[in-house]
Amino acid sequence: MPPEPLSGHAGDAPLFNRLCLIGVGLIGSSIARAARERGDIARTVVAHTRRPETLAKVRALGFADVVEEDPARAVEGADAVILCVPVGAYAGVMAQIAPHLAPGCILSDVGSTKGSVIRDLLPQLPPGVRLVPAHPMAGTEHSGPEAGFATLFEGRYCILTPVPNGDPAAVEKITALWRRCGSMVERMDAETHDKVVAIVSHLPHLIAFTICGTADDLAEETREAVLKFAASGFRDFTRIASSDVDMWRDIFLNNRDALLEMLARFTEDSHALARAVRYGQAEFIEDRIRRGRRIRRGLIERKQA
């Protein structure tokens, strides 16, 4: 059979017959909406979530063809299953669904850590099921099935971390899925991925949570003034810090080594800048500000700002 095209248009044959999404928060519901809007990703979209109130909400929103409360039943007959739950839940979910995955099925995910994903999924992978870990670098501070939208992934990167001795055809199909969602797809090994996202995503979130915690610990009269007169920099931190609790707890714990390595480097650099402020080293301070401006220009040039 010829390979599937890596990008498609409405009217092309769907990549998958039955696509099952385990978890339908911001990312999962956005995949479902993109599939519904385009028509060339999946003939049938199945959504599973464990909370009854979320099941009812997904049914009301109508972005899935089938809404299933039993994860084992949800994956039956699916030729693609994507885990869209916090990475700390992967091992438990895999134990529930593994016996029910059909031979030939492609199992993928959207988790922000990849070493832990391979660690938790690969040992439980049934024969004939292909694993293709993925991480769409897109999101907002909002969560839940109502937060998703079909264009969330457009112009954003999705990183695939193929497993050793994995199936190239399965990797191509997941590549095609993300390109049809509008993403630019890159591939790298899991260890490199986890170090990259530790500095560009996980460490900034850790800093944001810390700054907001520091502000919350101030005396009441000072805290009120902080909230009343918050400048744009602090407001940006609060937007990041309003992210999903379960997801970020699991990210920190499952990318521990890479995050702690980047935190140690950041701590050294912040101490160096603090010394420059203390001793009036204007040239050092100016250099750090210029480097920040250079990074920002690079993001703008790459249309990632």
C-alpha positions in Angstrom: 0.0 0.0 0.0 1.3 3.5 -0.7 2.0 5.7 2.4 -0.7 8.1 3.6 -0.1 11.7 2.6 1.4 13.7 5.5 -1.1 16.5 5.0 -4.5 16.2 3.7 -7.6 18.1 2.7 -11.3 17.6 3.3 -12.4 14.8 1.0 -9.2 12.7 1.5 -9.6 9.3 3.0 -9.5 9.4 6.8 -6.2 8.3 8.4 -8.1 6.2 10.9 -11.3 4.3 11.0 -11.8 4.6 14.8 -9.8 7.1 16.8 -10.2 6.8 20.6 -9.2 9.6 22.9 -8.6 8.6 26.5 -9.2 11.9 28.3 -10.9 14.9 26.7 -9.6 18.0 28.4 -8.1 20.9 26.4 -5.9 18.8 24.2 -8.1 15.8 23.7 -11.2 17.8 22.9 -9.2 20.0 20.5 -8.1 16.8 18.6 -11.7 15.7 18.5 -12.9 19.1 17.2 -10.1 19.1 14.6 -11.1 15.6 13.4 -14.8 16.6 13.3 -14.1 19.8 11.4 -11.7 18.3 8.8 -13.2 14.9 8.1 -9.9 13.4 7.0 -8.5 12.3 10.4 -11.0 9.7 11.6 -14.3 8.2 10.5 -15.4 7.8 14.1 -14.1 9.6 17.2 -14.6 7.9 20.5 -14.1 9.9 23.7 -13.6 8.4 27.2 -13.4 10.3 30.5 -13.9 8.9 33.9 -16.0 11.5 35.7 -19.8 11.2 35.1 -20.2 15.0 35.0 -17.5 15.3 32.3 -19.1 12.5 30.3 -22.4 14.4 30.3 -20.6 17.6 29.3 -18.9 15.8 26.4 -22.2 14.4 25.2 -23.7 17.9 25.3 -20.8 19.5 23.5 -21.2 16.9 20.7 -17.6 16.8 19.4 -17.3 13.0 19.7 -19.3 10.3 17.8 -19.2 7.9 20.7 -18.8 8.8 24.4 -17.8 5.8 26.5 -17.4 5.6 30.3 -15.6 2.3 30.3 -12.0 2.7 29.0 -11.8 -1.0 28.0 -14.9 -0.7 25.8 -13.7 2.7 24.5 -10.6 1.2 22.9 -12.1 -1.9 21.5 -11.8 -2.0 17.7 -9.9 1.3 17.6 -7.0 1.5 15.1 -5.6 4.5 17.0 -5.7 5.4 20.7 -4.3 8.6 22.1 -3.8 9.1 25.8 -4.8 12.6 26.8 -4.7 12.3 30.6 -2.0 13.5 33.1 1.2 11.5 32.6 1.1 10.2 36.2 -2.1 8.2 35.2 -0.5 6.4 32.2 0.5 3.2 33.9 -2.9 2.7 35.6 -4.8 3.5 32.4 -2.5 1.2 30.3 -3.3 -1.7 32.7 -7.0 -1.2 32.1 -6.8 -0.9 28.3 -3.9 -3.1 27.2 -5.8 -6.4 27.1 -8.4 -4.7 24.8 -6.1 -3.0 22.3 -6.5 -4.6 18.8 -3.5 -5.9 17.0 -2.3 -3.3 14.5 -3.6 -0.4 16.7 -1.3 2.6 17.1 -1.0 3.9 20.7 0.1 7.5 21.1 -0.2 10.2 23.7 0.1 14.0 24.2 2.2 14.0 27.4 4.7 16.7 28.2 7.3 14.2 29.4 8.5 11.4 27.2 11.0 9.3 29.2 8.3 8.5 31.7 5.8 7.7 29.0 8.0 5.1 27.4 8.9 3.7 30.8 5.2 3.3 31.8 3.7 2.2 28.4 6.3 0.0 26.7 6.4 -2.8 29.2 2.7 -3.2 29.0 2.4 -2.9 25.2 0.6 -6.0 23.8 2.1 -7.8 20.7 1.1 -6.2 17.5 0.3 -2.8 19.0 2.6 0.1 17.9 3.7 2.9 20.3 4.4 6.4 19.0 4.9 8.9 21.8 4.0 12.5 20.9 3.9 15.9 22.5 1.9 18.8 20.9 3.5 22.0 22.1 0.3 23.9 22.3 -2.1 24.9 25.1 -3.8 27.6 27.0 -4.3 28.1 30.8 -7.8 26.8 30.4 -8.8 23.1 30.9 -11.7 20.8 30.5 -13.6 19.7 27.4 -15.3 23.1 26.9 -11.8 24.7 26.6 -10.8 23.0 23.3 -10.9 24.4 19.8 -10.1 23.0 16.4 -7.3 25.4 15.6 -5.3 25.0 18.8 -2.5 23.2 17.1 -2.2 25.3 14.0 1.3 26.7 13.5 2.6 25.0 16.7 5.2 22.2 17.0 4.4 18.6 17.8 7.4 16.5 18.8 7.5 12.8 18.2 9.9 10.6 20.1 9.8 7.2 18.3 10.8 4.2 20.4 13.8 2.1 19.4 12.9 -0.5 16.8 9.4 1.1 16.4 7.2 0.8 13.4 8.1 3.5 10.8 4.7 3.3 9.2 3.0 4.0 12.5 5.3 7.0 13.0 4.3 8.3 9.6 0.6 8.0 10.4 0.9 9.9 13.7 3.0 12.5 11.8 0.1 12.8 9.3 -2.4 13.1 12.1 -0.6 16.1 13.6 0.1 17.7 10.3 -3.6 17.5 9.5 -4.3 19.2 12.8 -2.1 22.0 11.6 1.1 21.2 13.5 4.7 21.3 12.4 6.2 17.9 13.3 9.7 17.3 14.6 11.3 14.1 15.9 13.9 13.7 18.6 14.9 11.1 21.2 13.0 11.1 24.5 16.0 12.2 26.7 16.6 15.3 24.5 12.9 16.1 24.4 12.7 16.1 28.2 15.7 18.4 28.6 14.3 20.8 26.0 10.9 21.1 27.5 12.4 21.3 31.0 13.9 24.7 30.1 11.2 26.1 27.7 8.1 24.9 29.5 8.5 23.1 32.9 11.0 25.6 34.5 8.9 28.7 33.5 5.9 27.0 35.1 7.8 26.2 38.2 9.0 29.8 38.5 5.5 31.1 37.9 4.0 28.9 40.6 6.8 30.0 43.0 6.3 33.8 42.3 2.6 33.5 42.8 3.2 31.6 46.1 5.6 34.3 47.2 3.1 37.0 46.5 0.4 35.0 48.3 2.6 34.7 51.4 3.0 38.5 51.7 1.3 40.4 54.5 -2.3 41.0 53.6 -2.0 44.8 53.0 0.9 44.2 50.6 -0.8 41.3 48.9 -3.8 43.4 48.1 -1.6 46.1 46.6 0.1 43.4 44.5 -3.2 42.3 43.1 -4.5 45.9 42.6 -1.4 47.2 40.8 -0.2 44.0 39.1 1.9 44.9 36.0 1.9 43.0 32.8 4.9 40.9 33.9 3.2 39.6 37.0 -0.1 39.1 35.1 1.8 36.9 32.7 3.1 34.8 35.6 -0.5 34.4 37.0 -1.7 33.2 33.6 0.9 30.5 33.6 0.3 29.7 37.2 -3.4 29.1 36.7 -2.7 25.9 34.8 -4.2 22.5 35.6 -3.0 21.2 39.0 -3.0 17.4 38.3 -1.2 17.8 34.9 1.6 20.0 36.3 2.1 18.0 39.4 2.6 14.9 37.2 4.9 16.7 34.8 7.2 17.9 37.6 7.4 14.5 39.2 7.8 12.6 35.9 10.5 14.9 34.5 12.3 15.3 37.8 15.9 14.8 36.7 15.8 17.2 33.7 13.8 19.8 35.6 16.2 19.7 38.6 19.2 20.0 36.2 17.7 23.1 34.6 16.6 24.6 37.9 20.2 24.2 39.2 21.5 26.1 36.1 18.9 28.8 36.5 19.7 29.2 40.2 23.4 29.7 39.4 22.5 32.3 36.8 20.0 34.1 39.0 22.6 34.3 41.8 25.0 35.8 39.3 22.5 38.5 38.2 21.7 39.2 41.9 25.4 39.8 42.6 25.5 42.2 39.6 22.5 44.1 41.0 24.1 44.1 44.5 27.5 45.4 43.3 26.2 47.7 40.6 27.6 45.8 37.6 25.7 47.6 35.0 27.4 45.9 32.0 26.5 42.4 33.3 22.9 43.5 33.8 22.7 45.0 30.3 24.1 41.8 28.8 21.4 39.7 30.4 18.6 42.1 29.2 20.0 42.1 25.6 20.1 38.3 25.6 16.5 38.2 26.6 15.6 40.6 23.8 17.6 38.4 21.4 15.6 35.3 22.4 12.4 37.2 22.0 13.3 38.3 18.5 14.2 34.7 17.6 10.7 33.6 18.7 9.1 36.3 16.6 11.1 35.4 13.5 10.0 31.7 13.9 6.4 32.8 14.4 6.4 31.2 17.8 5.7 34.3 19.9 
